[in-house]
């Protein structure tokens, strides 16, 4: 019976090590969705209730996430390539559990016990710390995925499972946040996230991961030289450079939607804030469908064509979402544009693993993530400023169609995503193979196949 069960696990989740890696991801991602949605609702409906600066305060939390990626990500990538990936994941899980646990303890105080500015400062500090730790965890997990899942077909399966898990967490997590916040209080939502990191720690601790031979500190190149080597590798990869440019253009649109969606739901869709979590649920339902369809679509169309087509469909659906005025219509459109987004993310994971050797994975992400996040931060800052002051009272009529503040910003977001699709169609390389230059500080030439079509 035990052998039959183990075989079932391997069929569904590739192998036992990936099953444990997946289990840790599943639990902690649900906790993260509860945490993120609860903080947005808490800031928008409690700390900033009736205040003109509430959109800027919500955008501030998103900005802090971006700041953690920008400031910590580049350095974290170098250390992830130096350190034990398993110990890095375990340590960052414990650190995040401690930070969220501290905020949980503080949240038992009544809101009136501290000035609003102090509450926001503490929230931003914890959000920064959690996401800074995540800059070590994410590339370490990405690299471990490449170690425990070794075939291209299984990596594509793992990417699809990961996207489906992420989407399922977005279905389960956000709807839990509103009832927890409005019925039993913010403390229990925060506590759930802290416990989820501990569950992830337990799951990862049991994974047998073969470690690279340790390099003595005296033999290591300097931090600057290692980062420079990673940067040279990234710049020398046409696929990575073009993909980053595509992501940056698209993020200029998606960042605004993420930052202001709660105000679109309550204002344009005329819906109570307590139902906001169901918007993430709708997105998750579509993302599960997209993740399950992604492998078949990529096999049929190729990764390159899937990339630009997914962006084009997403941009068109965001334009449609911006014109919605009812909650059911908004739910349907949000679920719709999550399908191509999930397909895009699923297709990119095995391509990035194939295009980047193990010794560069941390540094590759140390370039890709901060630059990508900078574009999202710019979008968030501009959107928050426009919603809070620059266009706060904007209303107009164009061709008999009434337009307001948030829907105008979302329409511009859809156009940005369409621009990313056009650029991807024109610029993504068509070559089947791409050489990877030798690392000047880590000897040994490597050539990696990168199927980009």
C-alpha positions in Angstrom: 0.0 0.0 0.0 2.8 2.4 0.8 4.5 1.7 -2.5 1.2 2.2 -4.4 0.7 5.5 -2.6 4.3 6.6 -3.3 3.8 5.8 -7.0 0.6 7.8 -7.1 2.5 10.8 -5.6 5.2 10.4 -8.3 2.6 10.3 -11.1 0.8 13.4 -9.8 3.6 15.4 -8.5 6.6 14.1 -10.5 8.6 12.7 -7.5 8.7 12.8 -3.7 11.1 15.8 -3.5 9.0 17.9 -5.8 5.9 16.8 -3.8 7.4 18.3 -0.6 8.6 21.4 -2.5 5.0 21.8 -3.8 3.4 21.2 -0.4 5.5 24.0 1.1 4.6 26.4 -1.7 0.9 25.5 -1.5 0.5 26.3 2.2 2.7 29.4 2.3 1.0 30.9 -0.8 -2.4 30.6 0.7 -1.1 32.4 3.8 0.5 35.1 1.6 -2.8 35.7 -0.2 -4.7 36.0 3.0 -2.0 38.4 4.4 -1.8 40.6 1.3 -5.6 40.9 0.8 -6.1 41.6 4.5 -3.5 44.4 4.6 -5.1 46.0 1.5 -8.6 45.9 3.1 -7.3 47.0 6.5 -5.6 50.1 5.1 -8.4 51.0 2.7 -11.4 50.4 5.1 -9.9 51.0 8.6 -6.8 53.0 8.7 -7.6 55.1 5.7 -11.4 55.1 5.9 -12.8 58.3 4.3 -9.4 59.8 3.8 -8.3 61.2 0.4 -4.9 59.6 0.9 -6.2 56.0 1.2 -5.3 55.1 -2.5 -1.8 56.4 -2.0 -1.5 54.4 1.3 -2.6 51.2 -0.4 -0.2 51.9 -3.3 2.5 52.5 -0.7 2.3 48.9 0.5 2.8 47.8 -3.1 5.7 50.3 -3.5 7.4 48.8 -0.4 7.2 45.3 -2.0 9.0 46.8 -5.1 11.6 48.5 -2.9 12.5 45.2 -1.3 13.0 43.6 -4.7 15.0 46.6 -6.0 17.3 47.0 -3.0 17.8 43.4 -1.8 17.2 41.4 -5.0 20.5 42.1 -6.8 22.7 41.3 -3.7 20.5 38.3 -2.8 21.1 36.6 -6.1 24.8 36.5 -5.6 24.5 35.0 -2.1 21.9 32.4 -3.3 24.5 31.2 -5.9 27.1 30.9 -3.0 25.0 29.4 -0.2 23.2 26.1 0.3 19.8 26.6 -1.4 18.0 24.4 1.1 19.4 26.2 4.2 18.6 29.5 2.5 14.9 28.5 2.1 14.7 27.2 5.7 16.2 30.3 7.2 14.1 32.7 5.2 10.9 30.8 6.1 11.8 31.2 9.8 12.6 34.9 9.4 9.3 35.6 7.7 7.4 33.7 10.3 9.1 35.8 13.0 8.3 39.1 11.3 4.6 38.3 10.6 4.3 36.9 14.1 5.6 40.2 15.6 3.0 42.2 13.6 0.3 39.7 14.8 1.2 40.4 18.4 1.1 44.2 17.8 -2.2 44.0 16.0 -3.9 42.9 19.3 -3.7 46.5 20.3 -6.7 48.7 19.4 -6.2 50.8 16.3 -6.5 54.0 18.4 -3.6 52.9 20.6 -1.1 54.2 17.9 -1.2 57.1 15.4 -2.2 56.0 11.9 1.2 57.0 10.6 2.9 54.6 13.1 0.6 51.8 12.0 1.4 52.4 8.4 5.1 52.6 9.1 5.1 49.3 11.0 3.1 47.6 8.2 5.4 48.9 5.6 8.5 47.7 7.6 7.1 44.2 8.0 6.1 44.0 4.4 9.6 45.1 3.4 11.2 42.5 5.6 9.0 39.7 4.4 9.6 40.5 0.8 13.3 41.1 1.3 13.6 37.6 2.7 11.6 36.4 -0.2 14.3 37.7 -2.5 16.5 35.0 -1.1 13.8 32.3 -1.0 12.5 32.6 -4.5 15.7 32.1 -6.5 16.8 29.4 -4.1 13.5 27.6 -4.7 13.8 28.1 -8.4 17.3 26.6 -8.4 16.1 23.6 -6.3 13.3 23.0 -8.7 15.9 22.6 -11.4 17.7 20.1 -9.2 14.8 17.9 -8.2 13.1 18.0 -11.6 15.6 17.3 -14.4 13.8 16.7 -17.6 12.3 19.4 -19.8 8.9 17.7 -20.0 8.7 17.3 -16.2 9.8 21.0 -15.7 7.0 22.1 -17.9 4.7 19.9 -15.8 6.1 21.4 -12.6 5.6 24.9 -13.9 2.0 24.1 -14.8 1.4 22.6 -11.3 3.0 25.6 -9.7 0.8 28.0 -11.7 -2.3 26.0 -10.9 -1.3 25.9 -7.2 -0.8 29.7 -7.2 -4.2 30.2 -8.8 -5.9 27.8 -6.4 -4.4 29.8 -3.5 -5.8 33.0 -5.0 -9.2 31.3 -5.0 -8.9 30.0 -1.4 -6.9 32.8 0.3 -8.6 36.2 -0.5 -12.2 35.1 0.4 -10.9 34.0 3.8 -9.3 37.5 4.4 -12.5 39.6 4.4 -14.4 37.3 6.9 -11.4 37.1 9.1 -10.9 40.8 9.1 -14.5 41.9 9.5 -15.7 39.2 11.9 -12.8 38.0 14.2 -10.2 40.7 13.5 -6.9 41.1 11.6 -4.9 39.2 14.1 -6.1 35.8 12.9 -5.4 36.5 9.2 -1.8 37.5 10.2 -1.4 34.5 12.4 -2.5 32.2 9.6 0.3 33.6 7.4 2.9 33.2 10.2 1.9 29.5 10.6 2.0 28.9 6.9 5.7 29.8 6.8 6.4 27.2 9.6 4.5 24.6 7.6 6.7 25.4 4.6 9.8 25.0 6.8 8.7 21.5 7.8 8.0 20.5 4.2 11.3 21.8 2.8 13.3 20.3 5.7 12.6 16.8 4.5 13.7 17.3 0.9 17.0 15.5 0.1 18.9 18.0 -2.1 22.4 17.2 -3.3 24.5 20.3 -2.5 27.3 21.7 -4.6 30.8 21.4 -3.2 31.4 24.2 -0.7 33.8 27.0 -1.8 36.0 28.3 0.9 35.5 32.1 1.5 39.1 32.8 0.6 38.6 31.2 -2.8 35.4 33.1 -3.7 35.5 36.0 -6.1 34.4 39.3 -4.7 30.7 40.1 -4.5 31.2 42.8 -7.2 33.0 40.4 -9.6 30.3 37.7 -9.1 27.5 40.2 -9.7 29.3 41.6 -12.7 29.7 38.1 -14.2 26.0 37.4 -13.8 25.2 40.8 -15.4 27.5 40.0 -18.4 25.8 36.6 -18.8 22.3 38.2 -18.7 23.2 41.0 -21.2 24.8 38.4 -23.5 21.6 36.4 -23.7 19.3 37.9 -26.3 16.3 35.8 -25.1 16.6 37.1 -21.5 17.1 40.7 -22.5 14.1 40.7 -24.9 11.9 38.9 -22.4 12.9 41.4 -19.7 11.9 44.3 -22.0 8.6 42.7 -22.7 7.9 42.2 -19.0 8.9 45.8 -18.2 6.4 47.2 -20.8 3.6 44.9 -19.6 4.3 45.7 -15.9 3.7 49.4 -16.6 0.1 48.3 -17.1 -0.4 45.5 -14.6 1.0 47.4 -11.7 -1.7 50.0 -11.8 -4.4 47.4 -12.0 -3.0 45.6 -8.9 -2.7 48.8 -6.9 -6.1 50.3 -7.6 -8.4 47.3 -8.1 -9.9 47.6 -4.7 -11.1 51.2 -5.6 -12.3 50.1 -9.0 -14.4 47.3 -7.3 -16.0 49.6 -4.8 -16.4 52.6 -7.1 -16.9 51.5 -10.7 -18.4 48.1 -9.9 -20.5 49.6 -7.0 -19.6 46.6 -4.8 -19.0 46.3 -1.0 -15.4 46.1 0.1 -16.2 42.8 1.8 -16.6 41.2 -1.6 -13.2 42.3 -2.9 -11.6 39.0 -2.1 -13.9 37.3 -4.7 -12.2 39.3 -7.5 -9.0 37.4 -6.7 -11.0 34.2 -6.6 -12.3 34.9 -10.2 -8.7 35.6 -11.3 -7.6 32.3 -9.7 -10.4 30.3 -11.4 -9.2 31.6 -14.8 -5.6 31.0 -13.9 -6.2 27.4 -13.0 -7.8 26.9 -16.4 -4.9 28.7 -18.1 -2.3 26.6 -16.2 -4.0 23.4 -17.2 -4.2 24.4 -20.8 -0.7 25.9 -21.1 1.2 22.8 -21.9 -1.1 21.9 -24.8 -1.1 25.5 -26.1 2.7 25.8 -26.0 3.1 22.4 -27.8 0.7 23.6 -30.5 1.8 27.2 -31.0 5.4 27.3 -29.6 6.6 29.3 -26.6 7.4 32.4 -28.6 4.0 32.7 -30.3 2.3 31.8 -27.0 4.1 34.7 -25.3 2.9 37.5 -27.6 -0.5 36.1 -28.2 -1.1 35.7 -24.4 -0.1 39.4 -23.9 -2.3 40.6 -26.7 -5.4 38.7 -25.4 -4.6 40.0 -21.9 -4.4 43.6 -23.1 -7.7 43.4 -24.9 -9.5 41.9 -21.9 -8.0 44.6 -19.5 -9.5 47.2 -21.9 -12.9 45.4 -21.6 -12.5 45.2 -17.8 -12.0 48.9 -17.5 -15.4 49.5 -19.1 -17.3 47.3 -16.7 -19.9 48.8 -14.3 -21.3 45.7 -12.7 -19.8 43.2 -10.3 -20.7 40.0 -12.4 -19.2 41.6 -15.5 -16.0 42.5 -13.7 -15.7 39.0 -12.3 -16.1 37.5 -15.7 -13.5 39.7 -17.4 -11.0 39.3 -14.5 -11.3 35.5 -14.8 -10.9 35.9 -18.6 -7.6 37.7 -18.7 -6.1 35.5 -16.0 -6.2 32.6 -18.5 -3.5 34.0 -20.9 -1.5 35.3 -18.0 -1.2 31.8 -16.5 -0.3 30.4 -19.9 2.5 33.0 -20.2 3.9 32.3 -16.8 3.8 28.5 -17.3 5.6 28.7 -20.6 8.4 30.9 -19.3 9.6 28.7 -16.3 11.1 25.8 -18.3 12.6 28.3 -20.8 14.3 30.3 -18.1 15.7 27.1 -16.6 17.0 25.9 -19.9 18.5 29.3 -20.8 20.3 29.6 -17.5 22.9 27.2 -16.0 22.6 26.4 -12.3 25.5 28.6 -11.2 23.8 31.6 -12.7 20.2 31.1 -11.6 20.3 33.4 -8.5 22.1 36.1 -10.4 19.8 35.8 -13.4 16.8 36.4 -11.1 18.8 39.2 -9.4 18.7 41.1 -12.6 15.3 40.1 -14.0 13.2 40.6 -10.8 14.5 44.0 -9.7 14.2 45.6 -13.2 10.8 44.0 -13.7 9.7 45.2 -10.2 11.0 48.8 -10.9 8.5 49.0 -13.8 5.7 47.8 -11.6 6.8 50.3 -8.9 6.7 53.1 -11.4 3.2 52.1 -12.5 2.0 51.9 -8.9 3.5 55.3 -7.9 2.0 57.0 -10.9 -1.4 55.3 -10.5 -1.5 56.1 -6.8 -0.6 59.7 -7.4 -3.1 60.2 -10.1 -5.9 58.5 -8.1 -5.1 60.5 -4.9 -4.4 64.0 -6.3 -3.5 64.4 -10.0 -6.8 63.2 -11.5 -8.8 62.7 -8.3 -11.9 64.6 -9.7 -11.4 63.6 -13.3 -14.6 62.9 -15.3 -15.2 63.3 -19.1 -17.3 62.2 -22.0 -15.8 60.9 -25.2 -18.0 60.0 -28.1 -21.0 59.6 -25.8 -19.0 57.3 -23.5 -18.5 58.5 -19.9 -15.1 57.9 -18.5 -13.8 58.4 -14.9 -10.6 58.2 -13.0 -9.9 54.5 -12.4 -11.3 53.2 -15.6 -9.1 55.7 -17.6 -6.0 54.5 -15.7 -7.0 50.8 -16.4 -7.6 51.6 -20.1 -4.0 53.0 -20.3 -2.9 49.8 -18.6 -4.5 47.7 -21.3 -2.8 49.7 -24.0 0.6 49.1 -22.3 0.1 45.3 -22.3 -0.9 45.5 -26.0 2.3 47.4 -26.7 4.2 44.6 -24.9 2.5 42.0 -27.2 3.6 43.9 -30.3 7.2 44.2 -29.1 7.3 40.5 -28.2 6.0 39.5 -31.6 8.6 41.6 -33.3 11.7 41.1 -31.0 11.6 37.7 -29.3 14.4 35.6 -31.0 13.4 32.7 -33.3 16.6 30.7 -32.8 16.3 27.2 -31.4 19.6 27.4 -29.5 21.4 30.1 -27.7 25.0 29.8 -26.5 25.8 30.5 -22.8 29.2 32.2 -22.3 31.7 30.8 -19.9 31.6 32.3 -16.5 34.9 34.3 -16.1 35.1 33.6 -12.4 33.7 30.1 -12.5 35.6 28.1 -15.2 33.9 25.8 -17.7 32.0 26.6 -21.0 28.4 25.6 -21.1 25.9 25.5 -24.0 22.2 25.4 -23.2 19.3 24.7 -25.5 16.7 27.4 -25.3 13.5 26.4 -27.2 12.0 29.8 -27.8 9.5 28.9 -30.5 
